Every structure is written in C-alpha cells, then in structure tokens.
Amino acid sequence: MSARTARTRDRGRGPVEKDSTNLVAAIRQSLPRAAWWAVCTSLAVLFLYPLYVMVSQSLKAPGEAATAPPTLYPHELSLDNYRALGGDTGIDIVASAGNSLLVSLGATLATVVLSTLAGYGFARLRFPGSNILFFATLATFMIPFQAVITPLYLLLNNLGLQDSRLGLAAVYTTFQLPFGLFLMRNSFAAVPRSLEEAALIDGCGILKAMVRVVLPVAAPGVITTALLTFFACWNEFFAALILVTDQEKFTLPVSLSVLASGNLGSVDWGVLQAGVAVTIVPCVVIYLLLQKYYVGGLLSGPVK
Amino acid sequence: MSGDRHRGRRQLPFPGPAATAGAVRRRPLSRAGRRRLAGVAMTTPALAMITLFFLVPLVMMLWMSLHNWPLLGEHRFTGLKNYRDALHDTEFRTAVIFTVKYTLITTPVLFVLGLALALLVRRRHRGARFFQFLYFVPVVVGLASAAFLWLFMFQSDIGPAGDLADHLGLGSRTTNLFAGSASAMLVVIGMVTWKVVGLQMLLLLTGLQSIPTDVEEAARIDGASRLQTFRYVILPLLRPTLALVLVFSVAGSLLAFDQFYVMTGGGPSNSTITAVYEIYRTSFIKFQLGYGSALSALLMIVLVAVSAVQLLLLRSSDQ
C-alpha cells in the first residue's frame, strides 16, 4: 500500500517540474522526505558502524590491527587473524565454536521436542490440573535464572554433570522451555481441531495424528521456537562462565572473555575481533534468512 | 498414546468372547480417558526438566540462604543471619545502588530512543521497512559479543571510536575511558543502547500499528495538534505496550552482568559492580554459597515485584 502511494506521488510530480513555481512547490514537497531519508540513513550508518569495525579489524594484518591511530579500512587484506583462532593465542576459538554449536544445537533440539510434546498436551489433551500446571510454568518467567545459579552449580555437581557440555545443555533447555512451551501451545491452539479429528476417526493414534497431521501445520511455531532457543544459547554468557571451568569445554563467549583479558597483559585485538565476528556473523546471517520467524517469536511475548 | 497401542495388540489374539469383558474393563481408557493419559505423558518430560533444574534449585536456594555454606566443609544453619548481614553489607549496598542508578539511566534512554525510532520508521514511506530491518540487526548480536566489540572500539589509542571521546568532551583519544567510572558507564550504556534499542523500537512499532488510524484522524479533524494527538490519544492507547517495553528494559538492567564483566571488570575500584556481579563474586570467587543464595533470594524478590507491577499495569489498562 505504502509503496503504491509513493509511486503515484512520484509520477504526478514528473511533468510539472519545468514550471519554476511548481519546481519550488515540488522541492518543498519532497523536502520532508529527503530529510527523512537523510536522518534514517545516518542512523543506519551508526547502527552498522560497529559491525563494520569488527569485520574490518579482523581482516587487517596483525601489525596493522595494533596501530594507533587505527586505519579506517584494512590496507592489506589478511586472514591471519582468522588462522590464529585455531589456538595460536593459547585459546582455541575454533574448538570453542564447536562446543557452542554442540551445546546450542543439543539444547535447541531438546527444547523443540519437549515443548512440542508438552505444548500439544496443554493445548489439546486437557487433564485435571493441566491449566494450573501451564500457568505455573509461565510464572517461572518472572523468576530470573541468575537467581538459581548458585544452587544449580551444586546440583550439577551432585548429579555428576559438573563441568560438562551435557549439563550446560540441560540447563539451557530448562531455561528456554517455558517460552518454547508457550509458543508451541499457541501454535497448536491455532490449528483447527477438525484436522486431527478426521485423522483420529481414521484410526490414527494420538501421537501419530499430532506428528503427521497437526505438526506440519504448526511448523512455523517450531521454527520460531528453534530459532529463539538457538540464539539465546549461542549468546549465553553468565551460566556458561560459571558452570563450565575446563577450558577445552568453554563456549565461544567464555573463550572470548579469556582472550579479551589478555596474554601477559596484551590483548590481540585483531584475533579478538575475528573471534567476535565468528560469534556474530552466523546470527546475522540466520536473521537475514529467517527474520520473519525470529521477529514473530519476539512479538508473541508471554505477557500479551 | 501407549494405551492405544496396547489395546490394538491385545485385541487381536482374543476376538470373540473376550471383547465384551474387555469393553467393561476398558471403560476408564475411553477416548477422553486416553486423551487425558496422553496429555499427562506428553507434558511430563518438560515439567520434569523444569522441576529438576529450576524448582529444585529454587528451593535449594532458599534453604542454602539460611546457612553458612562454604564450598568445602560443613554447612551450618544460621537462620536469617545472611539476610541481616546483607542489609549492613556496604559492598552489596554499593552494588545495589549502582545497579539502580544504571537502570534509572538506561530505561528512559532506551525508551525515548526506541519510541523516536518507532515513530520515525512508522511513516508510510518507501524504505521504512528497510530501515526497521537495519535498526534491528544489533538485536541478534549477543550481549557479551557486543561488549567485546565495543570494548575494542573505545580502547584508548587504537579504538576506532577514540575521536568520539574528544567530541563528547571526555578527553582525547589517548584517554582510557574505562579508567573512569562515569565514562566507563557511559560507554556501556552506549553499547546496550545500540544492542537493545531495535527491540524496543519493534515492540513499540507493533503497539503503534495496533492503534486504528481513524482514531488518530478523528483527533486531528477535531483540531488536535500533532503533539496533542500523541499525548492524549496515542500514548494512552499504547499503555499495554509501554508496560511491556518498560519492564523488559528494567528487568534486563537490574540483571546486568555480561556488559560490566566484559567491559569494566567491575572497575575502576569496584565502582561498576552490579547486583548479579556481586552474587557471582560472593558465590564463585569467595565461595560463600549461603550468603550468595541470600543475595539471590533478595534479587528474585525484587524481580518478581517488578513483574507483578507490570501485570497490574496491564490489567488496569484492560478495563
């Protein structure tokens, strides 16, 4: 709609521009729009500048990355900083990326499966107390997970999950479950009941009807849940810092924090920015590809 | 679900006479019964996870907060002593005051800029959607990653944003901004604004779009100025969204940790230690797990209170 009105306005202005009085009117008319574009564009530069700095810094040759004042762009393109991520600085960022991927994907898979099952149970298979349980689960949103980190540390120790990627993935799954449950319950509730009733009459079991008939219709909800969970786990820092102490099992943000604290007091800023790029770029790419699902999930906040 | 499968299997070997007896016995597993059973079976795994890794630690936290609980060695019941100590703990008090100060600055900054952005890209210009999309990109960047990025940008001498310090009157590009608590906090707030304001914009934008345009037009026809329309028509209708956005940023700021751990390390001289940072230091640097739990309990109470206020605001705006 907006595009069309703008286009007709453009077309209407075309022929009259030869007349000088009309030219003034036309300029006056288009001035607010030009100003709007100018403001929006300069803001866009402000928003993208840090990301540019990150990429540019990571592509500088090691010597150039440490010059003062800094160069605006890499005068000599070099991938040395990315090569150094393999452990040249004492911290193996590549291995950390593997840990991050393992923990995040594990937690995402677990969250999606568990919240799909439970979401369907809460949406369709009412049992005594199901509503109370659902709202009790939602209520855990109010309590920050940071508050339970101290006992959680002891609990994982007691369960033999101390210092383990499995333990961290389990913790991430738990923290993401309430929101996943909420999203999946809503997705299932939006699917017409008649759909699975037909399948059930045809002799399908409940689980089979859910997986084969209802789940494909609720697929956007699954994608949203998976995306939000993955982003949250990939970027999580606090729990990862506390619950994992073995450097070989560090996730990306924790390894970067070791890198940023410096080796003998000096920080290799080129390598650090390459590590930051490795952490950020996947998120940006996924956002570009699947923004509809990601944004949609954020907007269906639990409080609405 | 599983009952279903059993019945199918069991029925096959006994076709004739067993069918009637089976029907009586099967009644509790009628269609509705089976659905209830399946509901319990499907929700149990998720609820078990939440119970084990969230509710159990929650109860443990309250229990531990009543004890002197070192990492190694015996723990001893001390009743409310940890809570009494917390009230007189100057280190904790400093952290709480700093956290509240940080929240009081960050919240209005994020809100005003978020609303301004939302109003800016709300207009039905060609390209508005494109800018909405661009301003949202930093939201997908992790808080810790954003902190590493900005830590570099504002490094003295080699930081690309160093000249900004000059323009803002914070000194020259050789000034170490992280050495002063005020300038360090300013850089952190800048980073958080960059990272979060897109989300605030998006939420406010959605709120604005849910207001029917004819309400606004009617006000304009009745002679209200643009500002009056905003103040008396749009703002009241936006209230549920405002509550949501404010509580998001208040809760986020009260729980701040990553940005200060990464960018200031709590310094200079512990002036940027937040409440969560203090809990981290108490439990995992000093290993006073009981006292750390008491501080966590206090934090939880504050956060629950904030959420409750939010719910109240939402409810009263429904009426």
Interface residues (C-beta under 8 A of the other chain):
Chain A: M1 S2 A3 T5 A6 R7 R33 W36 W37 V39 C40 L43 A44 F47 L48 P50 L51 V53 M54 Q57 A66 T67 A68 P69 P70 L72 L114 S115 L117 A118 Y120 G121 F122 R124 L125 R126 F127 P128 S130 L133 T137 T140 F141 M142 I143 P144 F145 Q146 A147 V148 I149 T150 P151 L152 Y153 L154 L155 A170 V171 T173 T174 F175 L177 P178 L181 G205 I206 L207 F231 W234 N235 E236 F237 F238 L241 I242 P253 L256 S257 A260 W269 L272 Q273 G275 V276 T279 I280 C283 V284 I286 Y287 Q291 Y294 V295 L298 L299 G301 V303 K304
Chain B: M1 D4 R5 R34 R35 R36 L37 A38 G39 V40 A41 M42 T43 P45 A46 L47 M49 I50 L52 F53 F54 V56 P57 L58 M60 M61 M64 L117 L120 V121 R123 R124 H125 R126 G127 A128 F131 F133 L134 Y135 F136 V137 P138 V140 V141 G142 L143 A144 S145 A146 F148 L149 W150 L151 F152 M153 Q155 D157 I158 G159 P160 A161 G162 D163 R173 W194 G198 L199 L202 L203 T206 P240 L244 V247 A251 L255 F257 D258 Y261 V262 V276 I279 Y280 S283 F284 L289 G292 S293 S296 A297 L299 M300 L303 V304 S307 A308 Q310 L311 L314
